[in-house]
Amino acid sequence: MKHIAVYLRVSTEGAKRGREQDTQMQLLDIQNYLKSKGITDFVVYEDKGFRGSRKDRPALIKMMKDCKEGKISTVVCWKLDRLFRSLQHLLETVSEFKKNGIEFVALKDGIDLSTATGVLMFQIIGAFAEFEAAVIKERVVAGLANARSKGIKLGRKVKPGHSVVVGLKASGKSVAEIAKHTGLSKKSVYRTLSKNESLAKN
């Protein structure tokens, strides 16, 4: 018997700047949404005190396991950033949902993959992700060509992931987040950023 999964997350459990951080608002909004569709039976997967960038969120791990085992028909979250740690994680996970015949809803972001509009929204997100990757690649290629034209030795071939380091840093990501996103070590990320700064000064 498949069930509807509701995923909730807050990064800080308890008081923060005089306010309580909990998942009650997320749950209430999702409950109202499901009730409007005549749905009252669902299972809650809740992570409290976990940042979105963490891979080891226990409720998320349990939910994804249940998805792979065919126990879930639909996944509902309040907003995309409650569930996903990066755009890449979003695309990979939703692709996994689709492969297992699981519908996905991000309530506040207006994404419902059971509707034509929701599918269009997700396709637009995917198109922007591809565009961003293409732009970053073009910038890296241009930077390498410029370096070669100045006689700069580029050294050994770098691992996959170096090409997006500069773009991720420019978008405001921390070194730790970049390392997780690309699979590189923090040392490699620092080295790449340092090399990029040197090229920019020339």
VONU-847123 format. One line per field, with one value per residue (C-alpha): x, y, z; residue number from 1; residue in one letter; chain. Coordinates in Angstrom, 1 decimal. Last residue first. Example, Ala and Ser with C-alpha at 12.3 -4.5 7.8 and 13.67 -1.06 7.14 Angstrom:
<kedos>
u 13.7 12.3 .
v -1.1 -4.5 .
w 7.1 7.8 .
ketor 2 1 .
lolo s a .
zalo A A .
</kedos>
This chain:
<kedos>
u 46.9 44.9 42.0 44.4 45.8 42.3 41.4 44.5 43.5 40.0 41.2 43.7 41.0 38.6 41.4 42.1 38.4 38.4 36.4 33.1 31.6 28.6 30.2 33.4 31.4 29.3 32.5 34.1 31.0 28.5 27.8 27.0 30.5 31.8 29.6 30.8 34.4 34.1 32.1 35.0 36.8 34.1 35.6 39.2 41.9 44.3 47.9 49.6 48.1 51.4 50.9 52.2 50.0 47.9 47.6 46.0 43.5 42.5 42.1 39.9 37.8 37.3 36.4 33.9 32.3 31.9 30.3 27.9 27.0 26.4 24.2 22.2 21.7 20.5 18.2 16.7 16.1 14.3 12.2 11.4 10.3 7.9 6.5 5.9 4.0 1.9 1.0 -0.1 0.9 4.4 3.2 5.5 4.0 7.1 5.0 3.7 6.7 4.8 6.2 4.6 6.3 6.4 9.8 11.7 9.8 11.0 14.6 14.4 13.1 16.1 18.7 17.2 16.9 20.3 21.8 20.0 21.4 20.6 17.0 14.1 13.3 14.9 12.2 9.4 6.6 7.3 5.1 6.2 3.7 3.1 5.4 6.1 7.9 11.1 13.1 10.7 10.9 14.7 14.3 12.0 14.3 17.3 15.3 14.2 17.8 19.4 22.9 23.4 23.6 23.3 19.7 20.8 19.5 18.0 14.7 14.1 10.6 9.2 5.3 3.1 -0.2 -4.0 -6.2 -6.6 -9.7 -7.8 -8.5 -7.5 -4.1 -3.5 -4.7 -2.4 0.5 -0.1 -0.4 2.7 4.9 3.6 4.2 7.7 9.5 11.6 10.5 11.3 13.3 16.3 16.3 14.4 14.1 15.4 17.4 17.7 14.0 12.6 9.4 8.7 5.2 5.0 1.8 1.3 1.6 0.0 .
v 39.1 39.8 37.6 34.6 34.9 35.1 31.9 30.1 31.0 29.8 26.5 26.0 26.8 24.3 21.6 22.1 21.8 18.4 18.0 16.2 19.2 20.1 19.0 20.9 24.0 23.9 23.8 26.6 28.7 29.5 33.1 32.8 33.9 30.9 28.6 30.0 29.7 26.1 25.0 24.0 22.3 19.7 17.0 16.6 18.8 18.0 18.6 22.0 25.1 26.7 30.4 31.5 34.5 32.9 29.8 31.8 33.5 30.1 28.8 31.7 31.3 27.6 28.5 31.1 28.8 26.1 28.5 29.6 26.0 25.0 28.0 27.2 23.6 24.7 27.3 24.6 22.3 25.1 25.7 22.0 22.0 24.9 23.1 20.0 22.0 23.7 20.4 19.0 15.9 17.4 20.0 23.0 26.3 27.2 27.4 23.8 21.9 18.9 15.6 12.6 9.2 6.8 5.3 6.9 10.1 10.2 9.5 12.4 14.5 13.5 14.3 17.6 18.8 17.6 19.5 22.6 22.3 21.1 19.9 19.3 22.5 24.6 23.4 24.8 23.2 19.6 16.9 13.5 11.3 7.6 6.2 2.6 1.5 0.4 3.2 5.8 4.2 4.5 8.1 8.8 7.1 9.1 12.3 11.5 10.9 14.0 12.8 14.7 18.1 21.2 21.8 22.4 20.0 20.9 19.2 16.7 15.4 12.7 12.8 10.0 10.8 10.2 13.3 13.7 15.2 17.5 20.6 18.5 18.0 21.7 22.4 19.7 21.2 24.7 23.3 21.1 24.0 26.3 23.6 22.8 24.5 27.6 29.4 33.1 35.3 35.4 31.7 29.4 25.7 23.4 25.2 24.1 23.4 20.5 18.9 16.2 14.9 11.5 10.2 6.4 3.3 0.0 .
w -15.7 -12.4 -13.4 -14.1 -10.5 -9.0 -11.0 -9.7 -6.1 -6.6 -8.0 -5.1 -2.5 -4.2 -4.3 -0.6 0.2 -1.5 -4.7 -5.0 -6.9 -4.8 -1.5 -2.2 -3.3 -0.1 2.0 0.1 0.6 -2.1 -3.0 -6.7 -7.6 -5.6 -7.6 -10.9 -9.9 -8.8 -11.9 -14.2 -11.2 -11.0 -13.2 -12.1 -13.4 -16.3 -15.2 -15.5 -17.1 -18.1 -18.8 -22.2 -22.5 -25.2 -23.0 -20.2 -22.6 -24.0 -20.4 -19.5 -22.6 -21.8 -18.2 -19.3 -21.9 -19.2 -16.8 -19.5 -20.4 -16.7 -16.2 -19.3 -18.3 -14.8 -16.5 -18.7 -15.7 -13.9 -17.0 -17.2 -13.6 -14.2 -17.3 -15.3 -12.7 -15.3 -16.9 -13.5 -11.5 -11.3 -8.9 -8.6 -7.3 -5.2 -2.0 -2.4 -3.7 -5.1 -6.5 -8.1 -7.8 -10.7 -9.6 -12.6 -12.0 -8.3 -9.3 -11.9 -9.0 -6.9 -9.6 -10.6 -7.0 -6.0 -8.9 -7.9 -4.5 -0.9 -1.6 0.8 2.7 -0.1 -2.6 -0.4 1.7 0.7 -0.8 -2.1 -3.9 -4.4 -1.7 -0.7 -3.9 -2.2 -3.8 -2.4 1.1 1.0 -0.1 2.9 5.4 4.1 4.3 7.8 8.9 7.4 6.5 3.3 5.0 2.8 4.0 7.5 10.1 13.5 12.9 10.2 9.7 7.5 7.9 6.5 4.9 5.2 5.0 1.3 -0.2 -2.6 -0.5 2.5 0.9 0.5 4.1 5.5 3.5 4.9 8.4 8.1 7.0 9.7 12.3 11.3 14.1 14.8 17.9 18.0 20.3 18.1 17.6 20.0 19.4 16.6 14.0 10.3 10.0 7.8 6.8 4.1 3.6 2.0 0.5 0.9 -1.1 0.0 .
ketor 202 201 200 199 198 197 196 195 194 193 192 191 190 189 188 187 186 185 184 183 182 181 180 179 178 177 176 175 174 173 172 171 170 169 168 167 166 165 164 163 162 161 160 159 158 157 156 155 154 153 152 151 150 149 148 147 146 145 144 143 142 141 140 139 138 137 136 135 134 133 132 131 130 129 128 127 126 125 124 123 122 121 120 119 118 117 116 115 114 113 112 111 110 109 108 107 106 105 104 103 102 101 100 99 98 97 96 95 94 93 92 91 90 89 88 87 86 85 84 83 82 81 80 79 78 77 76 75 74 73 72 71 70 69 68 67 66 65 64 63 62 61 60 59 58 57 56 55 54 53 52 51 50 49 48 47 46 45 44 43 42 41 40 39 38 37 36 35 34 33 32 31 30 29 28 27 26 25 24 23 22 21 20 19 18 17 16 15 14 13 12 11 10 9 8 7 6 5 4 3 2 1 .
lolo n k a l s e n k s l t r y v s k k s l g t h k a i e a v s k g s a k l g v v v s h g p k v k r g l k i g k s r a n a l g a v v r e k i v a a e f e a f a g i i q f m l v g t a t s l d i g d k l a v f e i g n k k f e s v t e l l h q l s r f l r d l k w c v v t s i k g e k c d k m m k i l a p r d k r s g r f g k d e y v v f d t i g k s k l y n q i d l l q m q t d q e r g r k a g e t s v r l y v a i h k m .
zalo A A A A A A A A A A A A A A A A A A A A A A A A A A A A A A A A A A A A A A A A A A A A A A A A A A A A A A A A A A A A A A A A A A A A A A A A A A A A A A A A A A A A A A A A A A A A A A A A A A A A A A A A A A A A A A A A A A A A A A A A A A A A A A A A A A A A A A A A A A A A A A A A A A A A A A A A A A A A A A A A A A A A A A A A A A A A A A A A A A A A A A A A A A A A A A A A A A A A A A A A A A .
</kedos>
